[in-house]
């Protein structure tokens, strides 16, 4: 059964935890969807784990549309959430609505995700009123990494904790159906989760959020450059892939690949005629 935002609301009411992972292409989407993951996030984190940038800031709308389209072709049941990238919604509400429309019309996303709280609440409301569901994102907001002074936990002071709570309420009041809490102290994330009627999805925000999200490459051990504290590795596929590549290279050099079972043949009489000619 396809996941909807109403189903996510039910899961919160029933105390049913919500798993969510990122996906950036058709193959990953097919695997995650078949495993029963209810939400796939086409995150602008693809800038680092797929495109090789050092942050999410260089990611463009065209990048997001292209990768969202790949994911939408691979998933049949999961709710597909796509990030609006840096400066795709901050400049002007009309531009934000157009870009949200692109992710849904061209990319096949079911909903969009936006970073920020009170400052973007009016834009969130306009996008929701236009028929595009919005997931919020608070705490460590990677698009604001330069303003935040780096990748660090947010909400550890009274002032910043109060601001995060106000931001969360503002997003809910603006019509957001869910909010991601990234790198927020677990005690504060618990308070926000209890205060909101919409689901919270944590990443580095402790166990009391209504759901959790992890980056595909982090949890499967595909991205070795940096392993976040909040990531749990469920596999080390980069090691397995490296072993497979080395074995393949050895087989090619030794003439062991391909063998007859991996090769095609032709009619010997036709070959003889060709050679005679």
C-alpha positions as CSV (number, residue, x, y, z in Angstrom):
1,X,0.0,0.0,0.0
2,X,1.3,3.4,-0.9
3,X,2.4,5.7,2.0
4,X,0.6,9.0,2.3
5,X,0.9,11.9,4.6
6,X,-2.3,10.8,6.3
7,X,-0.7,7.5,7.0
8,X,2.2,9.2,8.7
9,X,-0.2,11.2,10.9
10,X,-1.8,7.9,11.9
11,X,1.6,6.3,12.7
12,X,2.3,9.2,15.1
13,X,-1.1,8.9,16.8
14,X,-0.6,5.1,17.2
15,X,3.0,5.4,18.4
16,X,4.3,3.5,15.4
17,X,7.9,4.5,14.6
18,X,8.6,5.8,11.1
19,X,11.7,4.7,9.2
20,X,13.0,6.9,6.4
21,X,16.2,6.7,4.2
22,X,17.7,8.8,1.5
23,X,17.7,7.5,-2.1
24,X,19.3,9.2,-5.1
25,X,18.7,6.9,-8.0
26,X,16.4,4.2,-9.5
27,X,18.4,1.2,-8.1
28,X,18.5,2.5,-4.5
29,X,14.8,3.4,-4.6
30,X,13.8,-0.1,-5.8
31,X,15.8,-1.8,-3.1
32,X,14.5,0.5,-0.3
33,X,10.9,0.4,-1.6
34,X,11.0,-3.4,-1.8
35,X,12.3,-3.6,1.8
36,X,9.2,-1.7,3.0
37,X,10.8,1.7,3.8
38,X,7.7,4.0,3.9
39,X,9.5,7.3,3.1
40,X,12.3,8.0,0.6
41,X,14.1,11.3,0.8
42,X,15.8,12.6,-2.3
43,X,18.1,14.8,-0.2
44,X,20.4,17.5,-1.4
45,X,23.0,15.5,0.5
46,X,23.5,14.0,-2.9
47,X,25.8,16.9,-3.4
48,X,28.3,15.2,-1.1
49,X,27.7,11.5,-1.5
50,X,27.0,11.4,-5.2
51,X,28.3,14.6,-6.8
52,X,31.4,15.0,-4.7
53,X,30.9,18.5,-3.4
54,X,32.0,19.4,0.1
55,X,28.5,20.7,1.1
56,X,24.9,20.8,-0.2
57,X,25.2,24.4,-1.3
58,X,26.3,23.8,-5.0
59,X,23.3,21.5,-5.6
60,X,20.9,22.9,-8.2
61,X,17.2,22.6,-9.0
62,X,18.2,20.6,-12.2
63,X,20.2,18.2,-10.0
64,X,17.3,17.7,-7.7
65,X,14.7,17.2,-10.5
66,X,17.0,14.7,-12.3
67,X,17.6,12.6,-9.2
68,X,14.0,12.8,-8.0
69,X,12.9,11.5,-11.4
70,X,15.2,8.5,-11.0
71,X,13.8,7.7,-7.6
72,X,10.2,8.1,-8.6
73,X,10.7,5.5,-11.3
74,X,12.1,3.1,-8.8
75,X,9.6,3.3,-6.0
76,X,6.0,2.0,-6.1
77,X,4.8,2.4,-2.5
78,X,7.1,4.8,-0.6
79,X,6.3,8.5,-0.1
80,X,8.9,10.4,-2.1
81,X,10.2,13.6,-0.5
82,X,12.5,15.9,-2.4
83,X,14.6,18.7,-1.0
84,X,14.3,22.2,-2.4
85,X,18.0,23.1,-2.7
86,X,19.8,26.2,-1.5
87,X,18.2,29.5,-2.8
88,X,15.4,27.7,-4.5
89,X,12.8,29.1,-2.0
90,X,14.5,31.8,0.1
91,X,14.4,34.6,-2.5
92,X,10.7,34.8,-3.3
93,X,7.6,32.9,-2.5
94,X,6.5,32.7,-6.1
95,X,9.8,31.2,-7.1
96,X,9.5,28.8,-4.3
97,X,6.1,27.6,-5.5
98,X,7.5,27.2,-9.1
99,X,10.4,25.1,-7.8
100,X,8.2,23.0,-5.6
101,X,6.0,22.5,-8.7
102,X,9.0,21.4,-10.7
103,X,10.0,18.7,-8.2
104,X,6.5,17.3,-8.3
105,X,5.6,17.7,-12.0
106,X,9.0,17.0,-13.5
107,X,10.6,14.9,-10.8
108,X,7.6,12.9,-9.6
109,X,8.0,13.9,-5.9
110,X,4.9,13.6,-3.7
111,X,6.1,16.3,-1.3
112,X,9.0,18.7,-0.8
113,X,11.3,19.5,2.1
114,X,12.5,23.0,3.2
115,X,15.0,24.1,5.8
116,X,14.0,26.9,8.2
117,X,11.3,27.8,10.7
118,X,9.6,31.1,11.4
119,X,11.5,32.9,8.6
120,X,10.0,30.6,5.9
121,X,6.6,29.9,7.5
122,X,4.7,32.2,5.1
123,X,6.3,30.6,2.1
124,X,5.5,27.1,3.5
125,X,1.8,28.2,3.9
126,X,1.6,29.4,0.3
127,X,3.1,26.2,-1.0
128,X,0.8,24.0,1.1
129,X,-2.2,26.1,0.0
130,X,-1.2,25.6,-3.6
131,X,-1.4,21.8,-3.1
132,X,2.2,20.8,-2.4
133,X,2.7,19.1,0.9
134,X,5.8,20.4,2.8
135,X,8.1,18.6,5.3
136,X,10.1,21.0,7.4
137,X,13.7,20.7,8.6
138,X,15.2,22.3,11.7
139,X,18.3,22.1,13.9
140,X,21.4,21.6,11.9
141,X,20.3,22.9,8.5
142,X,23.1,22.0,6.0
143,X,22.2,24.8,3.6
144,X,23.0,27.3,6.4
145,X,26.3,25.6,7.4
146,X,28.2,28.8,6.7
147,X,25.9,30.9,8.8
148,X,26.0,28.3,11.6
149,X,29.8,28.2,11.6
150,X,30.0,24.5,10.7
151,X,28.3,21.2,11.3
152,X,27.4,21.3,15.0
153,X,24.6,20.4,17.4
154,X,21.9,23.1,17.6
155,X,19.7,24.1,20.5
156,X,22.0,23.6,23.5
157,X,21.4,27.1,25.0
158,X,18.1,28.4,26.4
159,X,17.8,30.9,23.6
160,X,18.5,28.5,20.7
161,X,16.3,25.8,22.3
162,X,13.4,28.3,22.6
163,X,13.9,29.3,19.0
164,X,13.8,25.8,17.7
165,X,10.6,25.1,19.6
166,X,9.0,28.3,18.2
167,X,10.2,27.3,14.7
168,X,8.7,23.9,15.0
169,X,5.3,25.3,16.1
170,X,5.4,27.9,13.3
171,X,6.0,25.2,10.7
172,X,3.1,23.1,12.0
173,X,0.9,26.2,12.0
174,X,1.9,26.9,8.4
175,X,0.6,23.5,7.4
176,X,3.8,21.4,7.3
177,X,2.8,17.7,7.7
178,X,6.1,16.7,9.4
179,X,9.5,18.1,10.5
180,X,13.0,16.7,10.4
181,X,15.1,17.5,13.5
182,X,18.8,17.2,12.8
183,X,21.6,17.2,15.4
184,X,19.3,18.4,18.2
185,X,19.8,17.4,21.8
186,X,17.6,14.3,22.5
187,X,15.9,16.0,25.5
188,X,14.9,19.0,23.3
189,X,13.8,16.7,20.4
190,X,11.5,14.8,22.9
191,X,9.9,18.1,24.0
192,X,9.3,19.2,20.4
193,X,7.9,15.8,19.5
194,X,5.5,15.9,22.4
195,X,4.5,19.5,21.7
196,X,3.7,18.9,18.0
197,X,0.7,17.0,16.5
198,X,2.7,16.3,13.3
199,X,5.4,13.6,13.2
200,X,9.1,14.5,13.9
201,X,11.8,12.6,12.0
202,X,15.1,12.6,13.8
203,X,18.7,12.4,12.5
204,X,21.1,12.8,15.4
205,X,18.1,13.8,17.6
206,X,17.7,10.8,19.9
207,X,15.3,8.0,20.1
208,X,12.1,9.9,21.1
209,X,11.3,11.4,17.7
210,X,8.4,9.8,15.8
211,X,10.7,8.5,13.1
212,X,14.4,8.4,12.0
213,X,16.1,9.2,8.8
214,X,19.6,8.0,7.7
215,X,21.7,8.7,4.6
216,X,21.8,5.6,2.3
217,X,25.6,5.8,1.9
218,X,26.2,6.2,5.6
219,X,24.2,3.3,6.9
220,X,25.5,0.9,4.2
221,X,29.1,1.9,4.6
222,X,29.4,3.3,1.0
223,X,30.8,6.7,2.0
224,X,34.1,6.4,3.9
225,X,35.2,10.0,3.8
226,X,33.3,10.8,7.0
227,X,31.0,8.8,9.4
228,X,28.7,11.0,11.4
229,X,28.2,10.2,15.1
230,X,24.5,9.7,14.6
231,X,25.0,7.1,11.8
232,X,24.8,3.4,12.5
233,X,26.5,1.2,9.8
234,X,24.3,-1.8,9.0
235,X,26.8,-3.0,6.3
236,X,30.3,-2.1,5.0
237,X,29.5,-2.4,1.3
238,X,32.5,-0.3,0.3
239,X,34.8,-3.1,1.5
240,X,32.8,-5.7,-0.2
241,X,32.7,-3.7,-3.5
242,X,36.5,-3.2,-3.3
243,X,37.1,-6.9,-2.9
244,X,34.8,-7.6,-5.9
245,X,36.6,-5.1,-8.0
246,X,40.0,-6.6,-7.1
247,X,38.8,-10.1,-7.9
248,X,37.4,-8.9,-11.2
249,X,40.7,-7.2,-12.2
250,X,42.7,-10.3,-11.3
251,X,40.4,-12.5,-13.4
252,X,40.7,-10.3,-16.4
253,X,44.5,-10.1,-16.1
254,X,44.7,-13.9,-15.7
255,X,42.3,-14.6,-18.7
256,X,39.8,-16.2,-16.3
257,X,37.0,-13.8,-17.3
258,X,35.0,-14.3,-19.3
259,X,34.8,-18.0,-19.7
260,X,32.6,-20.0,-22.2
261,X,29.5,-19.7,-20.1
262,X,29.8,-15.9,-20.2
263,X,30.4,-15.7,-24.0
264,X,28.3,-16.0,-27.1
265,X,28.7,-18.2,-30.1
266,X,27.8,-18.2,-33.8
267,X,27.0,-20.9,-36.4
268,X,30.3,-22.5,-37.3
269,X,29.3,-22.9,-41.0
270,X,28.7,-19.2,-41.3
271,X,32.0,-18.5,-39.7
272,X,33.7,-20.9,-42.1
273,X,32.0,-19.1,-45.1
274,X,33.2,-15.8,-43.7
275,X,36.8,-16.9,-43.4
276,X,36.7,-18.5,-46.8
277,X,35.5,-15.3,-48.3
